[in-house]
Amino acid sequence: MHLFNSSFKKNVLRFCFCLSVLVILQACTWFWTKYEHPSFFFSFKHPKSWKVSEEATFQTQLSILMDIDDPIFKPNINFVIQPSSKLNLEQLAYLANKQLSTLLSEFKHLSETDIKVSGYPAIELRSKYEALNDPRIIRTTIFKTEDLEYTITFTCRKNQEEQLLQNYLKFIKTLKIPKSVASIRK
């Protein structure tokens, strides 16, 4: 009997292939880094290639640009953080949709999903709009802590959503949000 018969070789090759696939998949998260916001004390992990900026615009406290080779539009994530109001999540979601429909061309609300972000109940709105004949997807996630309201938007070209969604969802899962920023600042 030959020690290395064809069945054994096939099994070794299958094992090596599976092992290499696992290493490649795991490597994707090895290249992530941690960000901590200096005044709101939340943190998250993100791919090192994403650019995080605290010098944001349009009343955002934080902007993240995803590293995509596109000179015209970069997929992005933006944080808007404001003092908590008496509005509930459903009311905040309604107002967010209303505001987006006013600001964005050919805006269409696609879905609304209840999720959790850092243990907090949240609503995720998925919508689309047109930007110069370029369909885009915007996912708006809204949640509240004891003293703040968070609105996180993820925007990308419609044809990029499937490619980028896995990393965005991993990013959302890594968010760590304190119950109260006011109690930390004391």
ABEGO torsion letter per residue (X at the ends): XBABBAAAAAAAAAAAAAAAAAAAAAAAAAABBBBBBAAAGBBBBBBAABBBBABBBGGBABBBBBBBBBAABBBBBBBBBBBBBABBAAAAAAAAAAAAAAABBGBBBABBBBBBBGGBBBBBBBBBBBBGGBBBBBBBBBBBBAABBBBBBBBBBAAAAAAAAAAAAAAAAABBBBABAAAAAX
